[in-house]
Amino acid sequence: MTVNEEATQSFDETSTSNLSQVNFAHLTIRKRAQETYLLNTNKRIKTRNQYVEELWSTCSVGDYIGIKIEKVDRTNTDPKILPSIVLEKRDDKIIKVACLFGVINQWLPM
């Protein structure tokens, strides 16, 4: 009897105690999938951080920006983006903006 046959015979689908056994063949597949997922996630995080850094360095006071309006806060006829202008900029990557309706009271993260 091989290791896989022993593992298949001793596997109880109703019990969660078998999920961490080393004998199961799919454990290596899960481990590889986890490593691949984390690698791809770290690449995306790094790419996004570089994009935000570039955007932050090029954004200055007086620039026009668009603020996305979430779907729950608008109807189908409302615009998706609120045109705004940057009033202030802080070092911790937050900005103060004004729109057609006035100054927005909250600092917005970049």
Secondary structure, DSSP 8 states (H G I E B T S, - for coil): --HHHHHHHH--TT-SGGGG-TT-THHHHHHHHHHHHHHHHHHHHHHHHHHHHHHHHH--TT-EEEEE--GGGS-TTS-SEEEEEEEEE-TTSEEEEEETTEE-SS-EE-
